[in-house]
Amino acid sequence: MKGNDVESLTKLLKEHEVALSAVKANKLMLSIGLLEEATRESSTRPGVIKKYKVLSEKGLDFGVNEENAQSPDQTSPYYYKDSFVQLAKLLLEAEAAS
């Protein structure tokens, strides 16, 4: 089982000196099935659908989906510190293959 010590993707990329932006890393994770897009209705604009990213079943090996304080109907992915090196390796391999 993974630890409960989680952090944002941006912070972990910087801490581990991974030469990817969070936006690029998210695109790579979508392409290899670690992230999925989910939708919710806007809380301020009825009828407007907002998209956001969540960890897929496969992605849950590397983090958790935590409730977003600003949008209670939405979650945000946070990543386990103790398995981030493995995730970074997958991201760099996916970038090299693209």
C-alpha positions in Angstrom: 0.0 0.0 0.0 1.2 3.5 -0.8 1.8 6.2 1.8 -0.7 8.9 2.6 2.0 11.6 2.0 0.8 13.4 -1.1 1.7 16.5 -3.0 0.7 18.5 -6.1 2.2 17.5 -9.5 3.8 20.9 -10.0 5.7 20.7 -6.7 6.8 17.1 -7.2 8.0 17.9 -10.8 10.1 20.8 -9.4 11.4 18.9 -6.4 12.6 16.0 -8.6 13.9 18.3 -11.3 11.8 16.7 -14.0 11.9 18.8 -17.1 8.2 18.7 -17.8 5.5 21.3 -17.1 2.4 20.1 -15.2 0.3 20.7 -18.3 2.6 18.5 -20.4 2.7 15.8 -17.7 -1.1 15.8 -17.5 -1.3 15.4 -21.3 1.2 12.5 -21.1 -0.8 10.9 -18.3 -4.0 11.2 -20.3 -2.3 9.5 -23.2 -1.0 6.5 -21.1 -4.3 6.1 -19.2 -3.3 7.4 -15.8 -5.7 10.4 -16.0 -9.2 10.7 -17.3 -11.4 13.7 -18.0 -14.5 14.1 -15.9 -17.2 16.8 -16.2 -19.5 18.7 -13.8 -22.0 21.5 -14.2 -20.7 25.0 -13.5 -21.8 26.3 -10.1 -22.0 29.9 -11.3 -23.2 29.4 -14.9 -26.1 27.0 -15.2 -25.9 24.8 -18.3 -22.1 25.2 -18.7 -20.2 22.0 -18.3 -16.7 22.2 -16.8 -14.0 19.6 -17.5 -11.4 18.4 -15.0 -8.9 15.6 -14.6 -9.1 12.7 -12.3 -6.8 9.8 -11.7 -8.0 6.6 -13.5 -8.1 3.2 -11.8 -4.6 2.6 -13.2 -3.5 6.1 -12.0 -4.6 5.4 -8.4 -1.3 3.5 -8.0 0.4 6.9 -8.0 -2.0 9.1 -6.1 -5.4 10.0 -4.9 -8.3 12.1 -6.0 -9.0 14.6 -3.2 -12.1 16.9 -3.0 -11.4 20.3 -4.4 -12.1 23.0 -1.7 -13.2 25.6 -4.2 -15.5 23.1 -6.1 -17.0 20.5 -3.8 -18.4 18.6 -6.8 -14.9 18.2 -8.2 -11.7 16.3 -7.2 -8.1 17.1 -7.9 -5.3 14.6 -8.2 -2.5 14.5 -5.7 0.5 12.3 -6.0 2.3 10.0 -3.6 5.7 11.3 -2.7 7.1 7.7 -2.3 6.1 6.5 -5.8 6.7 9.7 -7.7 10.1 8.6 -9.1 8.3 5.7 -10.8 5.7 8.0 -12.2 8.3 10.4 -13.4 10.0 7.6 -15.2 6.8 6.6 -17.0 6.2 10.2 -18.0 9.7 10.6 -19.5 9.3 7.3 -21.3 5.9 8.4 -22.7 7.4 11.8 -23.8 10.3 10.0 -25.5 7.9 7.7 -27.4 5.7 10.6 -28.6 
